[in-house]
């Protein structure tokens, strides 16, 4: 059986704590993703059916999309629709 790295239950409980909420207010989603990818690169970030994506891969994909959007002129504060 393949070994999977996931956050232990205690880590999941941290997500709903007041400390976590305050941290989320002081940092952007991208900041949190980058920090998590550095700290836990091989942990699962997304699971959809049988497809599993690690934080490292997810962060790399987000960075590639951001670079592509920036290259066509999208800047902070712009609205982007995705479908």
Secondary structure, DSSP 8 states (H G I E B T S, - for coil): --------HHHHHHTTSHHHHHHHHHS-HHHHHHHHHHH-TTSEEEEETTEEEEHHHHHHHHHHHHHHHHHTT--TT------
